[in-house]
Amino acid sequence: MNVKKTVFSALLCTISLTLFVIEGMFPPLPFIGTRIGIAYLPILFVFFIGGVWKIRDAVLILLVRILLSGIIQGNMMGMLFSLGGGVLAAVVMGLFSRFFKKDSVAVIIAGVFSALAHNVGQLMVAVVFYSPSVLVYIFHLGIIAIISGAVIGTAVYFLLKGKNKIIHKIRYCDKNY
Amino acid sequence: MSKKQIIIFSLIAGAILIACIAGIIITQNTKRDSHVALIYSDNVLIREIELKPDDNYSFEITSPSGGKNVIIVHEGKIGVQSADCPDKICVNTPHVSDEISPIVCMPNKLVIKIK
C-alpha cells in the first residue's frame, strides 16, 4: 500500500463519514429507523473501482467508517446496528465485485442486494437486542432498500462509466498517469 | 455480466419488491383482529377487552380515588372519551389500535395497554 493509496483510502472514508453525518441531519423517513444509505456510495465505489483496489481495502474503509460514526454519534447501539448491517452488506458487495468485476452494470444489482442484506443484518441485531416483533418492519425496509440501493448503485455506475481523470487517478494510485 | 444474468437478478429484485408490497398488505389486513386491550387502574388489571373491528360501545371506569374516565371502543380502536382529571392528557391522546404507545391518565392512575 503506497502513500497515495493510503491517502485516497482516508479520503474515501472521510467522504463516507461526511455523507453519514449529513444524512443524519435530514428529516427521518416515515418508517422507523430507515435511512437512504448514501454513506454506502463511496464503499460501493471502492468495491467496484478495480485497479489497485482489492476487496479487503473496501472492507477496511467500511469498518473504519462504522467505528468512527459510532464514536461521533456517541451511540454504541447505533454502531452495533451499523455493524450488523455493514458486515452482511460487505459480504454481498464483495461477492458481486469478485464474480462480476469487469462489467459495471453489476454495480446497480450489487447496490440493491447489499441494501437488502444491510436491512436483514440490522433486523437480526434488532431481534437479538429488542424483540422479534420488529420483524414486521422487514417489508417496509425491503421496499426502501430496493429503491435506495438502485439509486446509489446507478450513481456509482455513472461515476465509474465516464472517462474521468480523477477516477482514473484513484483507480491506479500511480503518479505516471 | 451477461444479459441473461442481469435479467435474472432484476427478476429476483422485482420478486422481492412484490413480496414486500404483498407482505405489507397482508400484515395490515391481519393486524385488525386479535388485539387485546388491558386496562389497569392503580396498577391492578381490572379489565381485558378484545378489540373487534365492528364493536362500538363505551363504559365508565372509576378509580380507587374516585376519578372517572369514560372509555370508548370503536372501529378496533380504544380511547378515552372524557375524564374528570384536570389535565385531560388521556382524552387528547389519539385512540390506539396497536402496541406502540399506551394511554395513560396520571391523576386517575389509569393505564390502557394493548397486547
Interface residues (C-beta under 8 A of the other chain):
Chain A: F100 K102 D103 V105 A106 I109 V112 F113 L116 S133 V136 I138 F139 H140 G142 I143 I146 A150
Chain B: M1 Q5 I6 F9 S10 A13 I16 L17 A19 C20 I21 G23 I24 T27 E99
